[in-house]
């Protein structure tokens, strides 16, 4: 009953903004929204990074507009997390996901602001942005979008329930408002009429990256730590061996600041795990407890997600090696997605010029 009421209110809110263009503000350059209809865990941020890389390859200067959720030192204005020259804010002022994107995307612009329009205007007028990526934007109606990309799983479309009984922010029938849908799992679904294109996302875990060489052993014992939307999925992936083998050995600087890529590879054994809520703000006590638990379990290193790692950075140097596992979400078919994206931006620019 309550979920049905929530779904009805969500539809009405979408209809309200759709019928009132004056309630939406418009940026000068095209806005590409990447969002979902479920609460977390669909890969919006790594997919945003993938689209940003495509735009950079096309010669664009993308600005990622994020609200900077769960910042520990929020700013009332717009925070420049990264400009084309480098990173300009720490994780406390930017939030974990914007800071993670800033580390991954040299040449891009990353903004954190509760008012995405203000962040976009600053990026356009002062930082040279030519296109915007609205991270987690499908329900952000205050800003006009030219392209709505929505990431969904089969469970979202087949019988998914809205809050509070389920994990959906909006009922699946609102997908009719999307321009492109990206399926994030192997399920097959019947999509609602409306979206003309559908793609899949290839989810891939990369080889673990450590802050310094881990103990040289054929089977490294690790404590798994995760504070994300689905922490047990990460831990289960490590325990079942579905993730790539762990790189060990001497570290070499990678393209992004603060990232080290070890050279040799070996496996691991998960000897314990510790999970936290999504976007958890780690404290000094949390960090001491993590390393105490790792030592008690006989672990030689801590292995976590990239999103957790950036929140742990303020507590370096760590008491033992800490590694993170990169996650990428690449659109498939890649060439077809790229052509569609280019065509969508060209159409958006015609609209803006008119």
N, C-alpha and C positions, 0 to 999 in steps of 0.2 A: 504494500500500500504506500509506504513512505517512498520507496524507490520509484514507483509510478508517478508520484507527485513531483519528485526531484527531476525525473525525465521530462515531464511536462513543462516545468519551469525552465529547464535548460533549453528546450525547443523555443519557448516564448522569448527567451533572452536573445537567441540567435535571430529569430524573426524580427524582433524589435530593431536590432542594428541593421539587418538587411533592408528594412523598409525606410531607414532614416540615414541617408548618406551624410547629412549634416552632422550626425553624431560621431562620424569617423573622420580622423585627420589623415592627410595624405602627404607623403614625402615626395621629393622631386624625382628620385630615382626608383627603379622597380623594387618591390618588396616581395621576397619569396618566403613564405611561412612554412616551417617544418614543425608539425605537431602530431598529436594523437588524440584518441578519445578515451584512453585508459589512464589510470594513475601510475605513471612511472614504469620503468622496466622494458620499454619498447625500443630503446636505442636512439632516441632523438638527437642527443648530443653527438655521438660518433657519426651519425648520418649527416648532421649539420657540418661536421668537419669534412666529410667526404665531398659534399656539395661545394663547400668553400674551396677545396683543392681543385675541383673542376673549374670553378670560376677563376681562380688564380692562373690556371693553365690557359684559359681563354683570354688572358690579358686584362681581366677585370680587377678592381680593388674592392673586394667584398667587406662589408661591415656587418658583424654579427651583433644583433641587438638582443641582449639578455636582461631579464629583470634582476639577476644576481641574487637568486633565492638563498635564504639562510646565511646572508653575510653577517659576520660578527661585528663589523664596524661599518654599518651602512651609511651612505652619503645621501643627502637629500637631492643632490643634483645628479648629473651623469658622470660616471667614472670611466675614464679612458683606461681600459685594462691593457690594451695593446694598440699601438699605431704601427705604421709601416716600418718604423725603425727599431722597435723593441717593446718589451713589457714595461708598463708604467705604473702598475699597482700590484699590491700583494693579495694573497687569497682572502685576507680578512675584509678588505674593501671591495673585492671583486666578486667573491663567491667561488665555490669549488669548480663548477662547470665552466664559467667564463675564464677562470685562470687556467684550467686544463686546456681549453681551446687556444688560449693565448700562447701556451708553451708549444702547442702542436703546429701552429699556422704562421710561420714567418711570412711577412708581406701582407697579411690580412689586418683588419681593424676589429677589435673586440670592445664592445661597450657594455657597461652594467648600469641599468637605470630602471627604476620602477615605472618611469614614463618613457616608453620606447620611442615615442615621437621625438622627444627632446634629445635622446641619445642619437637618433638617426639624423636629426638636423645638425647636430654638432659634427657627426661623422661626414656629412655631405659638405658642409661649408668650411670646415677647418682641417679635415684629415683626408679629403680627396676621395671619399667613397663613391663608387659608381653603381653599386647594387647592394641591397640589404638582405640579410638572412635573419628572419625572426625566429629565434629558437624557442620552441614550445609556444607556438602562436595560434593554433587553431581556435582557441577560446578567447584570444585577445582581440576583441572586436573594435576597440577604440582606434586602432590603426588600420588604415585601408591596405589591403594586400592585393597583389596582382596574380600571384600563384599560391595556391594552398596545396601543400604536399602533406599527406596524412599517413602515418605509420600504423599498421594494424596487425594483430595476430588473428588466427582463425577463431580463437575463443572470443575475441572482441565482437566479431560479426555473428557468430553462431550462438545465440542464447546468452550473450553477456548481459549482466544486469548493472544498472546505475547505482551510485551511492544511495543509501548506506549498505544495501545488501550485497552489492558487487563492487567492482573496481572501475566501472566506466564513469567518466565525467559527463558524457552525453550518450544518448542512445545511438545505436549503430545506423539508424536511418538518416542521421545528419550527414553521413558520408556523401550524400547527394550534393553537398556544397563543396566537396573537394575537387580540385583540378587534376590531381594525380594521387593514386593510392599505392603504397608500398607495403607488400606483405612481408612480415619479418620472420615467419616460420615456414615450414614445409606444408602446412595445411592448405586445403583447397576450399575456397569460399565463393558463394554467389554474392557479388557486390550489388549494391542498389543502383538503379539507373541514375545516370548523371555523370560520374567521372568517366572521361573518355579513354584514359590510359591507366594501366596498372603495371607495376614492376615488382620485383622481389629484391630483398636486401640480403647480401651474403655476409653473414655474421662470422667474424674470424677473430680468435684470440691469438695474439702474437707471442713471440718468445719473451719470457720475463726479463726485465731490465733491473739491475741492481745498482744501488748507490755506490757500492764498492764491491770488490771481489768477495764472493761467498766462499765458505770452506770448500776446498777441492775434494769432492767425494763422488762416487758413482751414484749415490742415492742420498741427496741432501734432505735432511729432516727439516720441515718448515711448519710454522704456525700460520694458519690462514686467517686473515683479518679482513672484514668487509663491513662497510656501512653504506649500503646502496639500497635501491628499491627491492631487489631480490637477493639478499646476501647469501642465502643458502644455495642458490643456483651457482654462484661463484665457487663456494666451498665444495659443493658436490662435483663441479667440473674439475677442480684440482684433485679431489680424492679418486675420481673415476678415471683419471688420466686422459680426459677429453681435451685438455689444454696442451699446448706444445711443451717440449722439454725445456728445462730451465737453463739459460745460459750461465756459465760460470767462467772464471778466469779473469785476466786483465781487462779493465774497462777502457773504452775509447769514447771521446766526446761525440755526441750525435748532433743533428742539425739544430734541434731546439735547445735553448739554454737549460742546463741542469739535468739533461738526459744522458745517461751513460749506457753504452751498448757493449756488454761483455762478448768475448770472442768464442769460447768453447761451449759445448752443451753437455748436459747430463740430466738425469731425472730427479724426481723428488718423492718424498713420502710425507703426507700430511699427518702430523702427530697431535694436532689439536686445532681448534678454531675458536674465534671470538668474533661475534657479530654485534653491530650497532645499528641504530635507526639511520635511514637515508639522510644525507647531509649532516651527519653528526659532527658537532664542533668538538674536536678532540681537546682534552685538557692534559696538563702535565701528569695528573694522577692516572688518566687513561693510558698514557704512553708508558708510565712506569709499570702499570698492571699488565700491559701487553708483553713487555719484555720479561717481566717476572714469570708470567705464564709460559712464555716461550722457553725460558731456561728450565723451568720445572718439568716441561714436557720433553726436554732433550733436543729442542730445535736449534739448528745452527743459523737460522735466518727467519725473517718474517716475510710473508708473501701476501700482497694485497692488490686492490684495484688501483688504476691510475687516479680515479676520483678521490679515493681515500688517501693516496700518497701525497697529493698536493695539499691536503688538509693536515698531514703529518709533517710537512716540510719545516714549519716554524720550530720544531723540536730537534732538528739536526744539531750536532752529530748524534746519530743513533747509537744505542748500546750494542747493537749487532747489525749485520747487513739486512737491509730492507729492500725488497724487490716489488715491482708492480707489473701487472700483466696488461699490455695494451689491448684494446678492443676496437676493431674497425667494423663498419657497416657500409659495404660498397653496393651501389645500385646495379641491378642486372635486368636486362642486358645492358652493359655499360655504354656501348655506342648508341643504342636507341635512346637511353635516358639522356645522354649528352645532347643528342639532336633535339629532343623534346624540350630540354632546358633552354637551349639557344633560341629555339622558335618561340617559346613562351616569353623570354625576355624581350625579343624583338617586337612581339605583339604588345607587350606592356609599354615599351618605349613609344610606340605609335599612339597608344591611349594617352600617355602623359603629355606628349607633344600636342595632341589635339585639345 
